[in-house]
Amino acid sequence: MKKALLIIAAAVAGLLAPGVAHAETPPGCSSAQQIGATAYVKFADNTTAASVKQFAGCGKNWGYVFVWADFASRYDQFHVTTAVATDDNVNHGKVIGRLDQREVWSKPADTVNRCTRAVGVVSLGEDGWSTYTSKRC
């Protein structure tokens, strides 16, 4: 009985521990992989609001934004936008999430033959903060 309780407690602690990664897979392409480094949307007070990543696979690119739980618990009424940006300043596959949606994928972008960056925006009312991942060619 003690052993079973310890196993359950360890599993719960693992789920609640900060920094625990979760698997990301773009809709419709389970073989896609993250390309480039993760970028972070930071507010004026240097609070990290979200992680921004770019994925490639199945002949497409995706932008991905994940709002951190700490930010979501302190702020409500936020919107998240993501897309895949090209050098000509066009945002491909742009998606604006629902109110308070913490995980948002762009639509698949037909941009694998171009230099791209994922863009992530977190907005509170009329104010918004954004960042780009590094350029991948």
N, C-alpha and C positions, 0 to 999 in steps of 0.2 A: 504494500500500500504506500509506504514512504517513497519507494522508488518511483511509482507512478505519479505521485504528487510532485516530486522533484522534476520529472520530465515535463509535466504540464507547466510548472512554474517557469522552467527554463524556456519553454516554447513561448509563453506569454511575454516574458522579459525580452526575448528576441524580437517579438513583434512591436513592443513598445519602445525599444531602445532608439535614441535619436541617431540619425545617420544610416539607418538600415536601408539599403538600396532595394528597389523593387524593379522587376523586369519590365522593360518597355518594348513593345512591338507595335509598329504601325498597323492600322487596320488593313487587312488584305495582303500583307507581306510578312509572314513570320520569319523569313530568312534575312530581313533587313538588319543592318548593323549601324551603330553609331559611328559617324565619321567626324574627326576633329575633336577638340576639347569642349567640355561643357562650359557655358557662359552663365553669368548670374545677373538677374535684374535686381538692382539695388536702388532703394529710395534715397532721398536727399539726406536722411539721417544715417545712411549707410546700412540700413536694415535690408537683409536679403529677402526678397519677396518670392523669387522663383528661379528655377534652373531652366536653361534653354539648350537644346541639343539638336543636331542635324543627323538624319539617318539616310542611308542609301541602300537600295536593294530592289529587285524585280524591275530594274530599268527606270526607277523613279527616285526622287528625293522627297523627304518630309521634314518639316519643322515640328518641334515638340516643346511644349512648355509645361512644367509641373510647379504649381504653387506650393510653397512650403507650409506645413501644418501650423507652425508658429505664426506666420503672417496671416493665414486664413482665420486663426482663432482671435486675432486682434483687430482685423478689419473685415467688414462685410460690404456688400454692394460693389465688389470688384468685377472687372471683366478682363479676360485674357485673350490676346490675339497672337497668332503665329502664322508664319509663311516661310517660303524659301525665296531669298533675295538673290538676284543676279547683278552683275556689274553695271547693267544699264538702269539700275534702281527700280526694277520691276519686281513686285512681290507676287510670286506664283503660289497658287493653292491657298490663298489667304483664308483663314477661318477665325471668326470671333466667337469665343465660347459663350455659353449661357451665363447669366448672373451667378457669381460665386462658384463657377466650375473650375476645379483645381487642376485638371489634366486636359490639355487641348492638343490635338494633332492637326496639322495642316492637311489639305487635300494632297494627293500625290502630285508631284510636279515633274513634268517631263523636261528635266534640266540636267541630267547626268553628264551631258556632253559640254557643260558650261561651268564656269567658276561660280560657286554658290556659297551662301551663308544662311543659317537659320536666323530668323528674327523673332524676338519675343517681346511683347508689350503687356504690362500690367497697368490697368487704369482704375483710378478711384474718382468717380465723377468726371470732371473735365480734366483732371491731372493724370498724366501717364508717364511711366518710366519704361525705357526699352534698352535692349542690348542685342548684339549680334554675336554669333559664334565666329570663330576664325574662318577665313576664306578657304575653301577646298576646291581644287581644280582637277 
